[in-house]
């Protein structure tokens, strides 16, 4: 723009110039397909009918951990919280791949909004499901962790290749 001084606020910051691997039409189609599959999977797990014996695998694992004193703290609620974090980590990864890494932390907001929509739907329309505030926290944390991992990898990759790229500009 004319009359405005040039400001390079992000100069030198690893997330400013780091590039994501998703390029071209094929990459966007693959990302779109991965996003649809992921969201359908999350919807089936969180909004579908709760199968008989739901949580059985986690309950069995918690029971196994309970048999040894050093792992007795890994109770069912702890394992369920961790499972929810892991379930929403791909959302953070997908967010960064779609939106870019400069605003990776917005992924936590997307996790919060999606989780709130799921919990609200469970509360209002699915009497067989149990909405839980801990799920909201775990899901938000999972999206943030997934995005932070991608941002950290991109920043490390940029730092590793930074001097060679800077010399070519």
SVG drawing of the C-alpha trace seen along z (x, -y; Angstrom):
<svg xmlns="http://www.w3.org/2000/svg" viewBox="-34 -8 57 65">
<polyline fill="none" stroke="black" stroke-width="0.4" points="0.0,0.0 1.2,-3.5 2.0,-5.7 2.3,-2.8 5.7,-1.7 6.7,1.8 6.4,4.0 7.7,7.5 6.4,8.4 7.2,12.1 10.7,11.7 12.9,14.5 10.1,16.3 10.1,20.0 6.3,20.1 6.2,17.1 7.8,18.8 7.3,22.5 5.4,24.2 2.9,27.1 3.2,30.2 -0.4,29.9 -0.2,28.3 -2.0,28.7 -5.4,30.0 -4.6,33.6 -3.3,32.6 -6.5,30.6 -8.7,33.5 -6.8,35.9 -7.0,33.4 -10.8,33.0 -11.3,36.8 -9.3,37.2 -11.3,34.5 -14.6,36.1 -13.5,39.5 -12.3,38.2 -15.4,36.1 -17.7,39.0 -15.7,41.3 -16.0,38.8 -19.7,38.4 -20.2,42.1 -18.4,42.5 -20.0,39.5 -23.5,39.2 -24.4,42.7 -26.1,45.2 -23.8,46.3 -23.0,49.9 -23.7,52.5 -20.6,52.6 -19.3,49.3 -16.0,48.5 -15.3,52.2 -11.8,52.0 -10.9,49.0 -12.5,50.7 -10.5,53.8 -7.3,51.8 -8.0,49.8 -8.7,53.1 -5.3,54.5 -3.5,51.3 -5.2,51.5 -3.5,54.8 0.0,53.2 0.6,50.4 2.7,48.1 0.0,48.0 -3.1,48.1 -3.6,44.3 -4.5,45.1 -8.2,45.4 -11.1,45.5 -11.7,41.7 -8.0,41.0 -7.9,43.4 -11.2,42.0 -9.8,38.5 -6.6,39.5 -8.7,41.3 -10.6,38.1 -7.4,36.1 -6.1,38.7 -9.5,38.7 -9.4,34.9 -5.6,34.6 -6.3,35.3 -8.7,32.3 -5.8,30.0 -3.6,31.6 -6.3,31.1 -7.0,27.6 -3.3,26.6 -3.2,28.3 -6.3,26.4 -5.6,23.0 -1.8,22.9 0.5,22.9 0.7,19.2 -2.5,19.5 -2.2,23.1 -3.7,22.2 -7.1,21.5 -7.4,25.3 -8.2,25.3 -11.2,23.1 -12.3,25.5 -12.0,28.4 -14.0,26.5 -16.7,25.6 -17.0,29.1 -16.9,30.7 -19.6,28.2 -21.8,29.1 -21.4,32.8 -22.1,32.4 -25.1,30.1 -26.5,32.6 -26.0,35.4 -27.7,33.4 -30.7,32.3 -31.3,35.1 -29.6,38.3 -31.0,39.5 -28.9,42.6 -25.7,40.6 -24.1,38.7 -22.6,35.2 -19.7,34.4 -17.7,31.2 -14.5,33.3 -15.0,34.4 -15.1,30.7 -11.8,30.1 -10.1,33.2 -11.3,32.6 -10.2,29.0 -6.8,30.1 -6.5,32.8 -7.1,30.4 -4.6,28.0 -2.0,30.8 -2.4,32.0 -2.0,28.5 1.0,27.7 2.7,30.9 2.3,30.0 3.5,26.4 6.5,27.6 7.5,30.0 7.1,27.3 9.1,24.8 11.9,27.4 11.9,28.2 12.2,24.6 15.0,24.0 16.9,27.0 16.6,25.7 16.5,22.0 20.1,20.8 20.1,22.5 16.7,20.9 17.7,17.5 20.9,17.5 18.8,18.2 16.5,15.2"/>
</svg>
